[in-house]
Structures are given as C-alpha cells and as structure tokens.
C-alpha cells in the first residue's frame, strides 16, 4: 500500500501536509457532491456566509440557497437583530467617510 510519506521521500512533495492538501483538492474536484456537503457543513458549524459557502461548493449563491432550503436549513440573510443592522450601517458610514 502506498503511504503519504512515500511521496515525500520520493521528493514529489515537500511535506506530508502538501501531499494531503493536493489529494483533497483532487478528491473534491472529482466528487463535486462532496464539495457541496462540505460547504453545507461549514455553513452550519462555522457560520460562514452564504456567498462563501457557495464559493466553497463551486456553485452560485442562488444554487447554494436552494440546496440549503432543500435540506431544511434556513439561510441567514441579512442582520438578525436591530443591533446587528445598526452595526452594519455604522460600518458602511465609516467606510464611506474614509473614501477620498
């Protein structure tokens, strides 16, 4: 059986981590359904944005929203509280004040 260390010893990769990362990239490229499920998992557990989840899944924002709804996951769209909305408004105001 081939071991990750074999790739490093053959000087095909600098480290085992590099070999693993390359293998995972190829796995996700070959199995897009895994990319989608991974993006759904991260959306639920890490509170990443819908746009970032879509980017991770390699699909559009609208497709990601539909997938979440199909899995009975309510997409987080916009601020959930008045305090969050006010913070977003303040951040935007500060940003535009700083522009030349």
N, C-alpha and C positions, 0 to 999 in steps of 0.2 A: 504494500500500500504506500502511496506517495504521502509524504509528510510536508508540512509547510516549511519546516527547517531545511528540507532538501532544496527548495527554491532559493533560499538564502545562501546555502553552501555552494550552489551552482552559480552564484553571483547573478541570478536573474532578478533579484530584488535586494534592496539594501537591508531590509528588515522583515521580520515575520508580519509586523503590522502592515507594511506596504503590500505584501502578498495577500493578506486577508482583505484589505480595502479593495484591491484590484479584483479579487474573486467576488466580493459582494457587489461591486459595480456591474460585473458581467452577469451575475445572477439576476439582479434587478432589471437589467436590460433585456434579458431573455424571458423574464416572467413578470410582465407589467402588472398582473393582478397582485403580486406581492408588494410592488411599489405603492399601489392604491391602499392596500390593507395597512401597510406600514404608516402611510400618511394619515389614515383614519385613526390609527392607534396614537400617533403623536399628537394629532389634533385633540383627542380626548384627554391624554395624560399630561401633555406639556403646555397646553393652552396656546399652541401656535395659531396664527391667524388662518383664516380660510384661504387666503391667497398663498400663504407659504405652504399649506397642506397641498393645494393644487399644484404648486410648483414641484414639490417633492414627488407627487404622484405622476407628474408629467402630463397633466390634463388641464383643461380650462377651469376657471373659477366656477362657472355655471355647472360644469360637469361634476366638480367636487361637491358643490352644494346639493345637487341631485343625488349623488351617492350617499351623502350623509343622511339626507331625508329618507332614502330607501332603507337605510339601516336604523331608522328611528332615532337619529341623532339630530337634535335641533341645532342648526348653525348659529353661531354667535355673530350677530350682525349689528355693529354699532355699540355704543355705550349702553350698559345695562342700568346705570343709575344716573341721577341728576349730577352727582358729584363727578362721575367719570366724564360726562358730557361737558361740564364746566371746565374740567382739567384739559380736555381736548381743545376747547375753544381758546383757553388761555395759551396753550402751547402754540396754536396757529397764530394768535395775535402776536405773541413774542417772536415767532418766526418771521412774520411779515414786517414787523417793526425793524428787525435786524437787516432786512434787504435794502440794498442801495437804491 
